[in-house]
């Protein structure tokens, strides 16, 4: 907990890179959904971390972002698992 400013500072490029990767893979759906899930999970972890650092109740928003990531990866598995089984 002594490195709050460093943790806060490093959240910006981490999330920025995840968003950049999602943007680059937006037309390749097979890569986009897992990258989107990772982006939401990183957002959830950053939200949780900020809540811990600054004593804000960010538990519900963090859990919501994590759940959205689960939906994104679930869509990936349902979509591409069905396509590969039908081949």
C-alpha positions, 0 to 999 in steps of 0.5 A: 500500500506504500506505492499507491501513486505508482500503482495508479500511474501504471494502470493508465498504460496497462489499460491503454495497451489493452484497449489498443490491442482490442482496437487492432483486433476488432475485425478478427472476431476470433482474437477480439473476444478474448482480448475484450475479456482481458480488457474488462478483467484489467478494468475490474482489477484496476477499479478494485485496486483504486477502491483499495487504495483510496477507501472507496466502495468500488466492489460492485463496479469491479464485479460488474466489469469482471462479469462482462469479461466473463460474458465476452469470453463465454461468447467466444467459446460458444461461437467458435466452439460451435463453429469448430464442432460443425466442421 
